[in-house]
Amino acid sequence: MAKQLTINAKQREKKKTPNKLRSEGSVPATVYGHGFESHSVQINAKEFSKIPHNAYSHINELNVDGEKFPVLIRNVQVDPVRDKFLNIEFYKIKSDEKIKVKVPLNYIGTSPAILAGGILIISHNDIEIQCLPKDIPDVIDVNLEEIKEIGQAIHSKDLKISENIQLLAKPQEVLVKVEVPKTHEVEEAAPAAAVAVEGAAVPAAGAATTTPGAAAPGKEAAAKTPGKEAAKPAVAPKAGEKPTKK
């Protein structure tokens, strides 16, 4: 097991609200456990920030005004905007009582499938187990050398662990796998002009071609005949006048 860390705490001041405690650099916390009456404490935020995240899954020692007992850090609430601790929960454990805890997965070795060009896909960085406090491992190794070919995976049932440890994950839960690398083929679009020509009808040999919007051959010639003017419309005679002859 990993070395225990000592977390100093003191009884929470009842007259101060949680927001008041946070403004003064402390974090409100709760200690509870099976057969143990829960109570409220406060912890120095700066000191708690020095605890590495992987220590959350280990048994640590909580020192409350001189009284020490083993605990697990069950839940840590953090303000996502200001990145400040809001609340912490500690679970007081008993040496003879099995507990549930998440243990980090340690991926070791090199898969032959990766050397063959596959891509490693990791689905889980930790796994939940149940055991006595003394049997909690620091990490659980996952040997990537067991993945021989592209498309294969390692499931939770494939983990090699002590018989004193019970896995709480589903046996077929995929922890890591090697997949075929994805390729993206981009088809170049043909130029618009080329598409138009390809789809257009080809005129017969000797046939005249027209430009869109222009008059068809022969129509303009009919409208304008050399040496002739277009006939003018007849004008009706005024009242009392005789029609003139041309």
C-alpha positions as CSV (number, residue, x, y, z in Angstrom):
1,M,0.0,0.0,0.0
2,A,1.0,3.6,-0.6
3,K,2.4,5.7,2.3
4,Q,-0.4,7.3,4.3
5,L,-0.7,11.0,4.3
6,T,-1.7,13.0,7.3
7,I,-4.5,15.5,6.8
8,N,-4.9,18.1,9.6
9,A,-8.4,19.3,10.5
10,K,-10.2,20.9,13.3
11,Q,-13.8,21.0,14.5
12,R,-15.8,23.4,12.4
13,E,-16.7,26.8,14.0
14,K,-20.5,26.7,14.2
15,K,-20.9,30.5,14.1
16,K,-19.2,30.8,10.7
17,T,-21.1,30.0,7.5
18,P,-19.4,27.8,4.8
19,N,-18.9,30.9,2.6
20,K,-17.3,32.7,5.5
21,L,-14.9,29.7,6.1
22,R,-14.0,29.7,2.4
23,S,-13.2,33.4,2.4
24,E,-10.8,32.8,5.2
25,G,-9.0,30.0,3.4
26,S,-10.6,27.0,5.0
27,V,-12.8,24.2,3.4
28,P,-15.9,22.8,5.0
29,A,-15.7,19.1,5.4
30,T,-17.7,16.1,6.7
31,V,-16.5,12.9,8.3
32,Y,-18.8,9.9,8.3
33,G,-18.7,6.1,8.3
34,H,-20.5,2.9,9.1
35,G,-21.4,2.9,12.8
36,F,-19.8,6.3,13.2
37,E,-21.6,9.5,14.0
38,S,-20.8,12.1,11.3
39,H,-19.5,15.5,12.3
40,S,-18.3,18.6,10.6
41,V,-14.7,19.8,10.4
42,Q,-12.7,22.4,8.5
43,I,-9.4,22.0,6.6
44,N,-6.9,24.5,5.4
45,A,-7.5,24.8,1.6
46,K,-3.8,25.6,0.8
47,E,-2.6,22.5,2.6
48,F,-5.2,20.2,1.1
49,S,-4.3,21.4,-2.5
50,K,-0.9,19.8,-2.0
51,I,-2.4,16.3,-1.8
52,P,-1.9,14.5,-5.1
53,H,-5.1,13.3,-6.8
54,N,-4.0,9.7,-6.9
55,A,-3.9,9.7,-3.1
56,Y,-7.7,10.0,-3.1
57,S,-8.0,6.3,-3.6
58,H,-5.6,5.4,-0.8
59,I,-6.1,5.2,3.0
60,N,-4.9,8.4,4.6
61,E,-4.9,9.6,8.2
62,L,-7.2,12.4,9.4
63,N,-6.0,14.3,12.4
64,V,-8.9,16.2,14.0
65,D,-7.6,18.2,17.0
66,G,-5.2,15.4,17.9
67,E,-7.5,12.5,17.3
68,K,-6.3,10.4,14.4
69,F,-8.1,7.7,12.4
70,P,-7.9,6.2,8.9
71,V,-10.1,7.7,6.2
72,L,-10.8,7.7,2.5
73,I,-11.4,10.9,0.6
74,R,-14.8,10.1,-0.8
75,N,-15.8,13.3,-2.6
76,V,-14.2,16.6,-3.3
77,Q,-16.3,19.4,-4.7
78,V,-14.5,22.2,-6.6
79,D,-15.9,25.4,-8.1
80,P,-15.2,25.0,-11.8
81,V,-15.1,28.8,-12.4
82,R,-12.9,29.9,-9.5
83,D,-11.1,26.6,-9.1
84,K,-11.6,26.6,-5.3
85,F,-12.6,23.8,-3.0
86,L,-16.2,23.9,-1.9
87,N,-16.6,20.8,0.2
88,I,-14.8,17.6,1.1
89,E,-16.2,14.3,2.4
90,F,-14.1,11.8,4.4
91,Y,-15.1,8.2,5.0
92,K,-13.9,6.7,8.3
93,I,-13.0,3.1,7.7
94,K,-12.7,0.0,9.9
95,S,-9.8,-2.5,9.4
96,D,-12.2,-5.5,9.4
97,E,-14.8,-4.0,7.0
98,K,-14.6,-4.3,3.2
99,I,-14.9,-1.0,1.4
100,K,-15.4,0.1,-2.2
101,V,-12.7,2.2,-3.8
102,K,-11.5,3.2,-7.3
103,V,-7.9,2.2,-8.1
104,P,-5.8,3.6,-10.9
105,L,-5.0,1.4,-13.9
106,N,-1.3,1.2,-14.8
107,Y,-0.8,0.5,-18.6
108,I,2.6,-1.3,-19.1
109,G,4.3,-2.9,-22.1
110,T,4.0,-2.4,-25.8
111,S,1.3,-4.1,-27.9
112,P,2.5,-5.8,-31.2
113,A,-0.7,-4.5,-32.8
114,I,0.5,-1.0,-32.2
115,L,3.9,-1.8,-33.9
116,A,1.8,-3.1,-36.8
117,G,0.2,0.3,-37.2
118,G,-2.8,0.1,-34.9
119,I,-4.1,3.0,-32.7
120,L,-4.3,2.5,-28.9
121,I,-7.7,3.5,-27.4
122,I,-7.8,3.7,-23.6
123,S,-11.4,3.7,-22.2
124,H,-10.7,3.7,-18.4
125,N,-8.0,5.1,-16.2
126,D,-9.3,3.5,-13.0
127,I,-11.5,0.7,-11.9
128,E,-13.7,0.1,-8.9
129,I,-13.0,-2.7,-6.5
130,Q,-14.1,-4.0,-3.1
131,C,-11.8,-5.4,-0.4
132,L,-10.4,-5.0,3.1
133,P,-8.4,-1.8,3.6
134,K,-5.2,-3.8,4.0
135,D,-5.7,-5.3,0.5
136,I,-6.1,-2.1,-1.5
137,P,-3.4,-2.0,-4.2
138,D,-1.7,1.2,-5.2
139,V,-2.4,0.4,-8.9
140,I,-3.6,-2.5,-11.1
141,D,-1.3,-3.3,-14.0
142,V,-2.7,-3.8,-17.5
143,N,-0.2,-5.5,-19.8
144,L,-0.6,-4.2,-23.4
145,E,1.5,-7.0,-24.7
146,E,-1.6,-9.2,-24.5
147,I,-3.1,-7.4,-27.4
148,K,-1.5,-9.3,-30.3
149,E,-3.6,-8.1,-33.3
150,I,-5.4,-5.1,-34.4
151,G,-9.0,-5.2,-33.3
152,Q,-8.3,-7.0,-30.0
153,A,-9.1,-5.6,-26.5
154,I,-8.4,-6.2,-22.8
155,H,-11.5,-6.5,-20.7
156,S,-11.9,-6.2,-16.9
157,K,-12.2,-9.9,-16.6
158,D,-8.7,-10.2,-18.1
159,L,-7.0,-8.3,-15.2
160,K,-4.7,-10.3,-12.9
161,I,-5.5,-9.3,-9.3
162,S,-5.4,-10.9,-5.9
163,E,-8.1,-13.3,-4.9
164,N,-8.9,-11.0,-2.0
165,I,-10.0,-8.3,-4.4
166,Q,-13.5,-8.2,-6.0
167,L,-13.9,-6.3,-9.3
168,L,-17.1,-4.3,-9.4
169,A,-16.9,-3.5,-13.1
170,K,-18.8,-5.8,-15.6
171,P,-16.6,-8.7,-16.8
172,Q,-16.9,-7.6,-20.5
173,E,-16.1,-4.0,-19.8
174,V,-13.5,-2.8,-22.4
175,L,-10.5,-1.2,-20.7
176,V,-8.3,-0.7,-23.7
177,K,-8.2,-1.8,-27.4
178,V,-6.2,-1.3,-30.6
179,E,-8.1,-0.2,-33.6
180,V,-7.4,0.3,-37.3
181,P,-6.3,3.9,-38.0
182,K,-9.0,6.0,-39.6
183,T,-8.2,7.6,-43.0
184,H,-10.2,10.4,-44.6
185,E,-10.3,10.5,-48.4
186,V,-11.4,13.8,-49.9
187,E,-12.7,13.8,-53.4
188,E,-11.9,16.9,-55.4
189,A,-14.9,18.4,-57.1
190,A,-14.6,18.9,-60.8
191,P,-14.6,22.6,-62.0
192,A,-18.1,23.9,-62.7
193,A,-17.3,24.7,-66.3
194,A,-16.0,21.1,-66.9
195,V,-19.2,19.7,-65.4
196,A,-21.3,21.8,-67.6
197,V,-19.5,20.9,-70.8
198,E,-19.5,17.2,-69.9
199,G,-23.3,17.2,-69.5
200,A,-24.1,19.4,-72.6
201,A,-25.1,17.9,-75.9
202,V,-22.4,18.0,-78.6
203,P,-23.7,19.8,-81.9
204,A,-23.5,17.9,-85.2
205,A,-20.8,18.6,-87.6
206,G,-21.5,21.9,-89.5
207,A,-24.3,22.9,-87.2
208,A,-24.4,26.5,-86.0
209,T,-24.1,27.1,-82.3
210,T,-25.9,29.9,-80.4
211,T,-25.0,31.9,-77.4
212,P,-27.6,31.9,-74.6
213,G,-29.7,35.0,-74.9
214,A,-28.8,35.7,-78.6
215,A,-31.3,35.5,-81.4
216,A,-31.4,32.3,-83.4
217,P,-29.8,32.4,-86.9
218,G,-32.1,33.8,-89.5
219,K,-34.4,35.7,-87.2
220,E,-32.3,38.8,-87.0
221,A,-31.9,38.7,-90.9
222,A,-35.6,38.5,-91.3
223,A,-36.1,41.4,-89.0
224,K,-33.6,43.6,-90.9
225,T,-33.5,43.2,-94.7
226,P,-30.8,45.3,-96.5
227,G,-32.3,48.1,-98.6
228,K,-35.8,47.9,-97.1
229,E,-37.4,49.7,-94.3
230,A,-40.0,48.3,-92.1
231,A,-43.5,49.3,-93.1
232,K,-45.0,52.2,-91.2
233,P,-48.4,51.9,-89.7
234,A,-51.3,53.7,-91.6
235,V,-52.6,56.9,-90.0
236,A,-56.4,57.5,-89.9
237,P,-57.5,60.8,-91.7
238,K,-58.9,63.6,-89.6
239,A,-62.5,64.4,-89.8
240,G,-63.4,66.2,-93.1
241,E,-60.2,65.3,-94.8
242,K,-59.9,63.0,-97.8
243,P,-57.6,60.1,-97.6
244,T,-54.4,60.6,-99.5
245,K,-53.0,58.1,-102.0
246,K,-49.4,57.2,-102.3
